[in-house]
Amino acid sequence: MISALLVIGAAVTALGVAMLVLLRVGLVSQFDDELRDVAGHSPADFEDDHLEHVHSSHFSEPFEALLSTDGQLAEISDSAGVALGEEIEQGLADIRAAEVGVPFTLEGSDGRYRVLVTETDGGHLIRALPLGGVGEIVSWLRWVGLAGLAAAALVLGALGWWVIRLGVRPLKDTTASAWGLGAGDLSVRLPEQDGSRTEAAELARAFNAMASSIEHAAERREAAERELRRFIADASHELRTPLTTIRGFNELHRIGALSDPEARADALRRTEQEAERMARLIDDMRDLALLDQEASLTRRTVDLVALARDLITDVWATEPDRDLRLEAPNELVVLGDADRLHQALGNIVRNAVAHTDEQAAVALRIGEEGAEAVVVVADTGSGIDPADLPRLTERFYRVDPARTRAHGGSGLGLAIAESVVIRHEGTLTIESELGIGTTVTMRLPLRSFS
């Protein structure tokens, strides 16, 4: 910024000097025109060794003299002419050597003079004008120029201060804030001027938007890391339970405590159950990992009604006495991954069956609402406490851990169902009322998903 002001000041100074030089050249040119105005003199104009003054100058009274062919100098009798006579006599050698018809400058003891020598019948006519007036005008303009430069310097200084205040200082603030952001202070922000459209204001808004984005990204990363740590802790806990059971039965067998055939058969059955539970848990964690990584889905048309019929048939195969009802049209087709949708709806239905009494009914209702396919799984069980509802889709969360483990649940069923629905650009909501039952609603777009 300072260098730019210096360049501007140098340019203004150079312009002022150039104007003074041009002005001086112009004034001297006018003097030359005055001197050339005497070309019409004749010898009759000279009487008693004096030249009659026939022309007057716009600048001052000129000195006019005739340099005869024998080298004698005649001059006029006015005061200016008498004053210049000695200067002309002292510079007579330069005058004789001068080119005829070409004005030149003569340096005298009292100043500088502009001289023109022309030829006449009686010799050479000399006419001279003092350049003192030109020097005074140029000197006056020089002082005016210096005053103008001083004023311009003040204006440029004020302008520079204003520009620095609006431009350079915000840049320094931005630099300091950037260093703070890099040091880990994600809350740092620059002050914004509402409605301002200056570059500094735009920079402040852009910096704040960037800082907010970085802060939100850091918050999401921290939340993801907390979730991962919790997931690992929960998974370790869930895997430890079946492993402890398996190791316990193995230890009993090793020390010979299972000598009874019936006890050995029961231990083998329990070991197989825990192994199957551990395998289901690992499969569920793998499915969640794939869904979190946004693994590609196999897109094709899926009939939700046919899918629901198959699920009810599967449940009746293991629990033939359960009251399962299906209320649906002949078909309702969406575009999605059939295996993932079967998994999500199966987790919801099995969750309803597992967590209600045998006397409770479970109803599946399928229909359309606008541009969405709606699948509702409602049971008439005991309901869920409102405090537990927001956490039902959390991984490994259980309302009743002991009962869930008794039914072989991993605590990941609803979490997987929600992830599948979200991957299909749908929504999953859970409503429950104590003593009445629980309703899980799955909504999927009828259009294709991205």
C-alpha positions in Angstrom: 0.0 0.0 0.0 2.8 2.4 0.9 4.7 1.6 -2.3 1.5 2.4 -4.3 1.2 5.8 -2.6 4.9 6.5 -3.3 4.4 5.6 -7.0 1.3 7.9 -7.2 3.3 10.7 -5.5 6.2 10.3 -7.9 3.9 10.3 -10.9 2.2 13.5 -9.7 5.6 15.1 -9.2 6.8 14.1 -12.6 3.6 15.4 -14.1 4.0 18.8 -12.4 7.6 19.1 -13.6 6.6 18.2 -17.1 3.9 20.9 -17.0 6.4 23.5 -15.8 8.8 22.6 -18.6 6.1 22.8 -21.2 4.9 26.1 -19.8 8.4 27.6 -20.0 8.9 26.3 -23.6 5.5 27.8 -24.5 6.3 31.2 -23.0 9.8 31.3 -24.7 8.1 30.4 -28.0 5.8 33.5 -27.6 8.9 35.6 -27.0 10.4 34.2 -30.2 7.2 35.2 -32.1 7.5 38.8 -30.7 11.1 38.9 -31.9 10.2 37.8 -35.4 7.7 40.6 -35.7 10.4 43.1 -36.6 11.3 41.7 -40.0 9.9 44.8 -41.8 12.4 47.4 -40.6 14.3 49.5 -43.2 17.4 51.9 -43.0 15.1 54.9 -43.0 14.0 54.0 -39.5 17.5 54.9 -38.3 18.3 58.6 -37.6 21.1 60.1 -35.5 22.5 56.6 -34.7 19.2 55.6 -33.0 16.5 53.2 -34.2 12.9 54.5 -33.9 10.8 52.0 -31.9 8.1 50.9 -34.3 6.9 47.7 -32.6 5.9 47.0 -29.0 6.0 43.7 -27.2 3.3 42.1 -25.1 5.8 41.2 -22.4 8.1 44.2 -22.0 9.8 47.0 -24.0 12.2 45.4 -26.4 15.8 46.4 -27.1 16.4 47.1 -30.8 19.7 47.9 -32.4 21.4 47.9 -35.8 24.7 46.3 -36.2 26.1 48.0 -39.3 28.2 46.4 -41.9 31.3 48.2 -40.4 30.6 46.7 -37.0 29.0 49.8 -35.3 26.1 49.3 -32.9 23.2 51.7 -32.8 20.5 51.5 -30.1 17.2 53.1 -29.2 17.0 55.7 -26.4 14.2 54.2 -24.2 15.1 53.1 -20.7 14.8 49.4 -21.3 17.0 49.7 -24.4 19.7 51.7 -22.6 19.8 49.1 -19.8 20.2 46.3 -22.3 22.9 48.0 -24.3 25.8 46.9 -22.2 24.5 43.3 -22.2 24.4 43.4 -26.0 27.8 44.8 -26.3 29.3 42.2 -23.9 27.6 39.4 -25.9 28.4 40.9 -29.3 30.7 38.0 -30.1 27.9 35.5 -29.5 25.5 37.6 -31.5 27.8 37.8 -34.5 28.2 34.0 -34.3 24.5 33.4 -34.0 22.5 31.9 -36.9 20.5 34.6 -38.7 16.7 34.2 -38.1 17.0 31.7 -35.2 16.3 33.0 -31.7 18.7 32.1 -28.9 19.2 32.8 -25.3 21.9 35.2 -24.1 23.2 35.0 -20.6 23.8 38.5 -19.1 25.0 39.9 -15.8 21.4 41.0 -15.0 19.6 37.9 -16.3 18.8 36.0 -19.4 17.6 37.5 -22.7 16.1 36.1 -25.8 17.8 37.5 -28.9 17.0 37.4 -32.6 19.3 38.6 -35.4 17.9 39.3 -38.9 19.4 40.8 -42.0 18.6 44.3 -43.3 19.9 46.5 -46.0 22.1 48.4 -43.6 23.5 45.4 -41.7 21.9 43.2 -39.1 18.9 44.1 -36.9 19.2 42.9 -33.3 16.2 42.6 -31.1 16.3 41.3 -27.5 13.7 40.7 -24.8 14.5 40.0 -21.1 13.3 36.6 -19.9 12.8 37.8 -16.3 9.0 37.6 -16.7 9.1 34.0 -17.7 11.2 33.1 -14.7 8.8 34.9 -12.4 5.8 33.1 -13.9 7.5 29.7 -13.7 8.7 30.4 -10.2 5.2 31.3 -9.1 3.7 28.2 -10.7 6.5 26.1 -9.1 5.4 27.3 -5.7 1.8 26.7 -6.6 2.7 23.2 -7.8 4.6 22.6 -4.5 1.5 23.7 -2.6 -0.6 21.4 -4.7 1.7 18.5 -4.1 1.6 19.1 -0.4 -2.2 19.1 -0.5 -2.2 16.0 -2.7 0.2 14.3 -0.2 -2.3 15.1 2.6 -5.2 13.8 0.6 -3.3 10.7 -0.4 -2.2 10.2 3.2 -5.8 10.4 4.4 -6.9 8.1 1.6 -4.1 5.6 2.4 -5.1 5.6 6.1 -8.8 5.0 5.1 -7.8 2.2 2.7 -5.5 0.6 5.3 -8.3 0.8 7.9 -10.8 -0.8 5.5 -8.5 -3.2 3.8 -5.2 -4.0 5.4 -6.3 -4.1 9.0 -9.1 -6.6 8.3 -6.5 -8.7 6.5 -4.4 -8.7 9.6 -7.4 -9.7 11.7 -8.1 -12.4 9.2 -4.5 -13.6 9.4 -4.7 -13.7 13.2 -8.0 -15.5 13.1 -6.6 -18.0 10.6 -3.7 -18.8 12.9 -6.1 -19.2 15.8 -8.3 -21.6 13.7 -5.2 -23.6 12.8 -4.2 -23.8 16.4 -7.5 -25.5 17.3 -9.8 -22.6 18.3 -12.7 -23.5 16.1 -14.9 -20.8 17.7 -12.9 -17.9 16.3 -14.9 -15.6 14.0 -14.4 -12.2 12.3 -16.8 -9.3 12.9 -19.2 -8.8 10.1 -20.7 -5.6 8.8 -24.3 -6.1 7.9 -25.0 -4.9 4.4 -21.4 -4.0 3.5 -20.2 -5.1 0.1 -16.5 -4.3 0.5 -13.9 -6.9 -0.2 -13.0 -7.0 3.5 -16.6 -7.7 4.4 -16.9 -10.4 1.8 -13.7 -11.9 3.1 -15.0 -11.9 6.7 -18.3 -13.6 5.7 -16.4 -16.2 3.6 -14.0 -16.8 6.5 -16.8 -17.2 9.0 -18.7 -19.6 6.7 -15.5 -21.7 6.4 -14.8 -21.6 10.1 -18.4 -22.7 10.8 -18.1 -25.5 8.3 -14.9 -26.7 9.9 -16.4 -26.5 13.4 -19.5 -28.5 12.4 -17.3 -31.1 10.6 -15.2 -31.4 13.8 -18.3 -31.8 15.9 -19.6 -34.5 13.6 -16.2 -36.2 13.7 -16.2 -36.1 17.5 -19.7 -37.4 17.6 -18.8 -40.2 15.2 -15.7 -41.0 17.3 -17.8 -41.1 20.5 -20.3 -43.3 18.7 -17.6 -45.6 17.5 -16.1 -45.9 20.9 -19.5 -46.7 22.4 -20.2 -49.1 19.6 -16.9 -50.9 20.2 -17.5 -51.0 24.0 -21.1 -52.3 23.5 -20.0 -54.9 20.9 -17.2 -56.1 23.2 -19.7 -56.5 26.0 -22.2 -58.3 23.8 -19.6 -60.7 22.4 -18.1 -61.3 25.9 -21.4 -62.8 27.2 -21.7 -65.7 24.7 -17.9 -66.2 24.8 -18.1 -66.5 28.6 -20.8 -69.0 28.4 -19.0 -71.1 25.8 -15.7 -71.0 27.8 -17.6 -71.9 31.0 -19.1 -75.0 29.5 -15.8 -75.9 27.9 -14.1 -75.6 31.3 -16.8 -77.8 32.9 -16.2 -80.4 30.3 -12.4 -80.2 30.7 -12.6 -80.9 34.5 -15.1 -83.7 34.0 -18.0 -81.9 35.6 -20.3 -83.0 32.7 -20.1 -86.7 33.1 -23.9 -87.1 33.0 -25.1 -87.5 29.3 -28.1 -85.3 29.9 -25.9 -82.5 31.3 -23.5 -82.8 28.4 -26.4 -82.6 25.9 -27.7 -79.5 27.7 -24.3 -77.9 27.7 -23.8 -78.7 24.0 -27.2 -77.1 23.3 -26.4 -74.0 25.3 -23.0 -73.7 23.6 -24.6 -73.9 20.1 -27.2 -71.3 21.1 -24.5 -68.9 22.3 -22.4 -69.5 19.2 -25.5 -68.8 17.0 -26.2 -65.7 18.9 -22.6 -64.5 18.5 -22.8 -65.2 14.8 -26.0 -63.2 14.5 -24.4 -60.3 16.4 -21.4 -60.4 14.1 -23.7 -60.4 11.0 -25.7 -57.5 12.4 -22.5 -55.5 13.0 -21.3 -56.3 9.5 -24.6 -55.1 8.1 -24.5 -51.9 10.0 -20.9 -51.3 8.9 -21.9 -51.8 5.3 -24.9 -49.4 5.6 -22.7 -46.8 7.4 -20.2 -47.0 4.5 -23.1 -46.4 2.0 -22.4 -49.6 0.2 -24.3 -49.8 -3.0 -27.9 -51.2 -3.0 -29.2 -53.6 -5.6 -32.1 -51.6 -7.1 -35.0 -53.4 -8.5 -38.8 -53.4 -8.1 -40.0 -54.8 -4.8 -43.5 -55.8 -3.9 -43.9 -54.8 -0.3 -47.2 -56.9 0.1 -45.5 -60.1 -1.1 -42.5 -59.4 1.2 -44.9 -59.0 4.1 -46.7 -62.3 3.3 -43.4 -64.1 3.3 -42.4 -62.6 6.7 -45.7 -63.6 8.3 -45.2 -67.1 7.0 -41.7 -67.2 8.4 -42.9 -66.1 11.9 -45.8 -68.7 11.8 -43.2 -71.4 11.1 -41.7 -70.8 14.6 -44.7 -69.4 16.4 -47.8 -70.8 14.8 -50.2 -69.6 17.6 -49.3 -65.9 17.2 -52.0 -63.5 16.1 -50.5 -61.9 12.9 -52.7 -59.9 10.6 -52.0 -58.4 7.2 -54.1 -55.5 5.8 -52.8 -54.6 2.4 -53.8 -54.2 -1.3 -52.9 -56.9 -3.8 -49.5 -55.4 -4.4 -47.6 -52.2 -3.7 -44.3 -51.9 -5.7 -41.3 -49.7 -4.8 -37.8 -49.5 -6.2 -35.2 -50.7 -3.7 -33.0 -53.5 -2.4 -35.3 -56.5 -1.8 -32.9 -58.2 0.7 -32.3 -55.0 2.7 -36.0 -54.2 2.8 -36.8 -57.8 3.8 -34.2 -57.5 6.6 -35.6 -54.1 7.9 -39.3 -55.2 7.9 -38.3 -58.6 9.3 -36.4 -56.9 12.2 -39.5 -54.7 13.0 -41.9 -57.6 12.9 -39.7 -60.0 14.9 -39.0 -57.2 17.4 -42.8 -56.8 17.9 -43.3 -60.6 18.3 -40.4 -61.0 20.7 -41.3 -58.1 23.0 -45.1 -58.8 23.4 -47.0 -61.6 25.1 -48.4 -64.5 23.2 -51.9 -63.1 23.6 -50.9 -59.7 21.9 -51.8 -59.2 18.3 -49.4 -57.9 15.6 -50.9 -56.2 12.6 -49.1 -55.2 9.3 -50.9 -52.5 7.4 -49.6 -51.5 3.9 -50.9 -48.6 1.8 -50.1 -45.4 -0.1 -50.2 -41.8 1.2 -49.4 -39.3 -1.5 -46.0 -40.2 -3.1 -45.1 -42.6 -0.3 -45.6 -46.2 0.5 -46.5 -46.7 4.2 -45.8 -49.9 6.1 -47.2 -49.9 9.7 -46.4 -52.6 12.2 -48.7 -52.2 15.3 -48.9 -54.5 18.3 -51.2 -54.6 21.3 -48.5 -55.3 23.8 -47.8 -53.4 27.1 -46.2 -50.4 25.4 -42.9 -48.6 25.9 -42.1 -45.9 28.4 -41.9 -42.5 26.6 -38.4 -41.9 28.1 -37.2 -44.9 26.1 -38.7 -44.0 22.7 -36.0 -41.6 21.5 -33.3 -44.3 22.1 -35.0 -47.3 20.5 -33.0 -47.1 17.3 -29.7 -46.6 19.1 -27.2 -49.5 18.7 -27.3 -52.1 21.5 -30.0 -50.2 23.3 -32.5 -52.4 25.2 -35.5 -51.4 27.2 -35.3 -54.7 29.1 -31.8 -56.2 28.6 -32.4 -59.4 30.4 -35.6 -60.2 28.5 -34.0 -59.2 25.2 -31.0 -61.5 25.7 -33.4 -64.3 26.7 -35.0 -64.0 23.3 -31.6 -63.9 21.5 -31.8 -60.2 20.5 -28.6 -58.2 19.8 -30.0 -54.8 20.3 -29.2 -53.9 16.7 -32.5 -54.8 15.0 -34.2 -51.4 14.9 -30.9 -49.6 14.3 -30.4 -51.8 11.1 -34.0 -51.2 10.1 -33.6 -47.4 10.4 -30.4 -47.4 8.5 -32.0 -49.4 5.7 -35.0 -47.1 5.5 -32.7 -44.0 5.4 -30.6 -45.5 2.6 -33.9 -45.7 0.7 -34.6 -42.0 1.4 -37.4 -43.0 3.8 -38.3 -42.4 7.4 -38.9 -44.6 10.4 -41.0 -43.4 13.3 -42.0 -45.2 16.6 -45.0 -44.4 18.7 -46.1 -46.1 21.9 -48.5 -45.8 24.7 -48.2 -47.8 27.9 -50.9 -50.4 28.3 -52.1 -50.0 24.6 -49.2 -51.0 22.4 -46.5 -49.8 20.0 -46.7 -48.7 16.4 -43.7 -48.6 14.0 -44.2 -46.7 10.8 -41.9 -47.1 7.8 -42.3 -44.7 4.9 -40.6 -45.2 1.5 -40.8 -43.0 -1.6 -42.7 -44.5 -4.5 -40.2 -42.8 -7.0 -36.7 -44.1 -7.6 -34.1 -43.1 -5.0 -30.7 -41.7 -5.7 
